[in-house]
C-alpha cells in the first residue's frame, strides 16, 4: 500500500473498516452491505485517476472507485480529507467530490450511494429516479431474499455501532453543498472540475497552459512553462494533462510531468502516475 498511501498513515476510520470486513466474513458480505469493495494494495488506478487521490474502494462496475483527495499532499491527515468518486468511463468529467470526510461518505453511502456516480437534473429528478429504481428492484427476480436482507441490515447496524456517523438529513442536498463548498475553496478552476486550492504568491500571475485532447502538446513550450510558472499553475496543468492524455502511452510527456513533480516534492504523485492502468 506504500505507493497508494505514500506519506500518509491509514486513517482510523479506514482501519476500522478493514477490521470490520474481517469481522463479518470478508469482501462479499462487506460488499453486499456497503455496495463497494475495499481497495488495499491492488493497482486500481486509471489514466484519469488524479495522482493526488488515495484510493480506498471500488464498486465493481465500470471501474468506478473512491478515494481521499489530498490536494497534492497538502491535506494534514486523511481522516478529514474530502472524498472523491472517480468514474473513469465518464471521460469529460470523471471525478467529483462527494463527501467532506470518510464518515460522512459512509453515512450517505448506506442509503444514497447512487448519488456518488450518477448525475441528476434536480432533487425532484433524483427522488423520481429512486422511486423507479425501488419499483424495479421489488419486481426483480434477483432481489435479495428476506434472510439476505436481514443479514444486510444486521451488518449495517453493527457498522454504525463500530463507526459513529454524522446525521445527514438530505443526502442529495448534502452532496450538492459539498460541491459548492469546493468551488469556493479553489484558487482557480481546472478542466476536470476539481480545481486547485494552492494559492498564488505575491506578484505571481496564473496563465493557464493550453491543453486539448485533440492536439499533441508542444513539449518545448511545456518545458518553458514549467520552468517559470507558479506552483499553483503547475498543479492545475497536471490535472488538465491527466484528464486529456493517457500518460502511459506518451513516454516523453509522462517523463516531463513526473520529473517536474519530483522537483516540486511530489514524489508520491509521480509514483502513482507510474502505476496507473
C-alpha positions in Angstrom: 0.0 0.0 0.0 3.0 2.3 0.2 2.6 3.8 -3.3 -1.1 4.4 -2.8 -0.9 5.9 0.6 2.6 7.5 0.2 3.5 9.7 3.1 0.1 9.2 4.8 -0.9 6.9 7.5 -4.1 4.8 7.0 -6.8 6.9 8.8 -8.5 5.4 11.9 -11.9 5.1 10.2 -10.4 3.1 7.3 -8.6 0.9 9.8 -12.0 0.2 11.4 -13.5 -0.6 8.1 -10.6 -3.1 7.3 -11.2 -4.8 10.7 -14.9 -4.7 10.2 -14.6 -6.5 6.9 -12.7 -9.3 8.6 -15.3 -9.4 11.4 -18.2 -10.0 9.1 -16.5 -12.6 6.9 -14.7 -10.9 4.1 -15.2 -8.9 0.9 -18.6 -10.3 -0.2 -20.6 -9.7 3.0 -18.9 -6.3 3.1 -19.9 -5.5 -0.5 -23.5 -6.8 -0.1 -24.0 -4.4 2.8 -22.0 -1.4 1.7 -22.0 -1.7 -2.1 -18.3 -1.2 -2.5 -15.1 -3.3 -2.1 -12.2 -2.1 -0.1 -9.1 -1.5 -2.1 -5.8 -2.1 -0.4 -2.6 -2.8 -2.3 -4.3 -3.6 -5.7 -3.3 -1.4 -8.7 -6.7 0.2 -9.2 -5.7 3.4 -11.0 -7.0 4.5 -14.3 -5.2 7.1 -16.5 -7.6 9.8 -15.4 -7.5 8.9 -11.6 -6.0 12.1 -10.2 -2.5 11.5 -8.9 -3.3 13.2 -5.6 -6.1 10.7 -4.9 -5.5 7.8 -2.5 -7.9 5.0 -3.4 -9.8 3.1 -0.7 -12.7 1.4 -2.5 -14.4 0.5 -5.8 -18.0 -0.5 -6.7 -17.0 -3.4 -9.0 -18.7 -1.8 -12.1 -17.2 0.4 -14.9 -14.1 1.0 -12.9 -15.8 3.4 -10.5 -13.7 4.0 -7.4 -13.5 6.2 -4.3 -10.5 7.9 -2.7 -9.2 10.6 -0.4 -8.3 13.9 -2.2 -5.0 15.1 -0.8 -4.7 18.2 -3.0 -1.2 17.3 -3.9 -0.1 16.3 -0.4 -1.5 19.4 1.3 -4.1 17.6 3.4 -2.9 17.3 7.0 -4.5 13.8 7.5 -6.7 11.5 5.6 -9.3 11.2 8.3 -10.5 14.7 7.5 -9.7 14.7 3.7 -12.6 15.1 1.2 -13.8 12.0 -0.6 -14.0 11.8 -4.4 -15.7 9.4 -6.7 -13.8 8.6 -10.0 -15.9 7.3 -12.9 -13.2 6.7 -15.4 -15.5 5.9 -18.3 -17.0 9.4 -18.0 -14.1 10.9 -19.9 -15.2 14.6 -19.9 -15.8 14.8 -16.1 -14.6 11.6 -14.4 -14.0 13.0 -10.9 -16.3 14.8 -8.4 -16.1 15.5 -4.7 -18.9 13.6 -2.9 -18.2 13.9 0.8 -16.3 16.0 3.3 -14.8 13.0 5.1 -14.9 9.2 5.1 -17.5 9.1 7.9 -19.8 11.4 6.0 -19.2 9.3 2.9 -20.3 6.2 4.8 -23.5 7.8 6.1 -24.6 8.8 2.6 -23.4 5.6 1.1 -25.7 3.4 3.3 -28.8 4.8 1.7 -28.0 7.1 -1.3 -24.7 5.8 -2.7 -26.0 6.2 -6.2 -25.6 10.0 -5.8 -21.8 9.5 -6.0 -21.7 8.2 -9.6 -24.9 9.4 -11.2 -25.9 12.8 -12.4 -29.4 14.2 -11.8 -31.0 17.3 -13.2 -32.6 18.2 -9.8 -33.7 16.9 -6.5 -37.1 16.1 -7.9 -35.4 14.1 -10.7 -33.4 12.2 -8.1 -36.4 11.3 -6.0 -38.4 10.1 -9.0 -35.4 8.0 -10.2 -35.0 6.5 -6.7 -38.7 5.6 -6.7 -38.4 4.0 -10.2 -35.3 2.0 -9.1 -37.2 0.8 -6.0 -40.1 -0.5 -8.1 -37.7 -2.2 -10.4 -35.8 -3.8 -7.6 -39.1 -5.0 -6.0 -40.0 -6.8 -9.2 -36.6 -8.2 -10.0 -36.1 -11.9 -9.8 -32.6 -11.2 -8.5 -33.8 -9.2 -5.4 -32.3 -10.5 -2.1 -34.3 -12.9 0.0 -35.8 -11.9 3.3 -33.0 -13.7 5.0 -30.3 -12.0 2.9 -31.9 -8.6 3.6 -31.9 -9.3 7.3 -28.2 -10.2 7.2 -27.5 -6.9 5.4 -29.5 -4.8 7.9 -27.7 -6.6 10.8 -24.3 -5.7 9.3 -25.3 -2.1 8.8 -26.5 -1.9 12.4 -23.2 -3.4 13.6 -21.2 -1.0 11.4 -23.0 2.0 12.9 -22.0 0.7 16.4 -18.4 0.4 15.3 -18.1 3.7 13.4 -20.3 6.6 14.6 -21.5 8.6 11.7 -23.0 12.1 11.5 -26.6 12.7 10.7 -27.3 13.8 7.2 -30.9 14.6 6.7 -30.9 15.2 3.0 -28.2 13.3 1.1 -28.9 15.0 -2.2 -28.6 18.5 -0.9 -25.5 17.4 1.1 -23.7 16.2 -2.0 -24.6 19.4 -3.8 -23.4 21.6 -1.0 -20.1 19.7 -0.8 -19.5 20.5 -4.4 -20.4 24.2 -3.9 -18.1 24.4 -0.9 -15.2 23.1 -3.0 -15.8 25.7 -5.7 -15.5 28.4 -3.0 -12.1 27.0 -1.8 -10.3 26.7 -5.1 -7.8 29.3 -6.4 -8.8 28.6 -10.0 -10.6 26.0 -12.0 -9.3 23.0 -13.9 -10.9 21.1 -16.8 -11.9 18.2 -14.5 -13.8 20.5 -12.2 -11.7 19.8 -9.1 -9.6 22.9 -9.4 -6.6 23.6 -7.2 -6.5 25.1 -3.7 -2.8 26.2 -3.7 -2.5 29.9 -3.5 -0.5 32.2 -5.7 2.3 34.0 -4.0 2.5 37.8 -4.0 3.4 39.0 -7.5 2.5 35.7 -9.2 0.0 35.5 -12.0 -1.8 32.5 -13.3 -1.6 32.0 -17.0 -3.0 28.6 -17.9 -1.2 26.3 -20.3 -3.4 25.3 -23.2 -4.4 21.6 -23.0 -6.6 19.9 -25.7 -7.2 16.2 -26.0 -7.3 16.6 -29.8 -3.8 18.3 -30.0 -0.5 16.9 -29.1 1.2 19.2 -26.6 4.3 21.2 -27.7 6.9 19.7 -25.4 9.4 22.5 -25.7 6.7 25.1 -24.8 5.6 22.8 -21.9 9.2 22.7 -20.5 9.4 26.5 -20.7 6.1 26.9 -18.9 7.2 24.6 -16.1 10.5 26.5 -15.7 8.7 29.7 -14.9 5.1 29.1 -13.9 3.9 29.4 -10.3 3.4 26.2 -8.3 -0.4 26.6 -8.3 -0.4 26.9 -12.1 1.7 23.8 -12.5 -0.7 21.8 -10.3 -3.6 23.0 -12.5 -1.7 21.8 -15.5 -1.1 18.4 -14.0 -4.9 18.0 -13.6 -5.6 19.1 -17.1 -3.0 16.8 -18.6 -4.3 13.7 -16.7 -7.8 14.4 -17.9 -6.8 14.7 -21.6 -3.8 12.4 -22.1 -3.0 8.8 -21.4 0.4 9.3 -19.9 1.5 5.7 -20.0 1.1 5.9 -23.8 3.2 9.0 -24.2 6.6 8.4 -22.6 8.1 11.9 -23.3 5.1 13.7 -21.9 5.0 11.3 -18.9 8.6 11.9 -18.1 8.3 15.7 -18.2 5.3 15.6 -15.9 6.8 13.1 -13.4 10.2 14.7 -13.3 8.7 18.1 -12.6 6.5 16.6 -9.8 9.6 15.1 -8.2 11.4 18.5 -8.4 8.3 20.0 -6.6 8.4 17.4 -3.8 5.5 15.4 -5.2 7.3 12.0 -5.4 4.1 10.2 -4.2 2.1 11.7 -7.0 4.8 10.8 -9.6 4.9 7.2 -8.3 1.2 6.9 -8.6 1.3 8.0 -12.2 3.8 5.3 -12.9 1.4 2.6 -11.7 -1.7 3.7 -13.5 -3.6 1.2 -15.6 
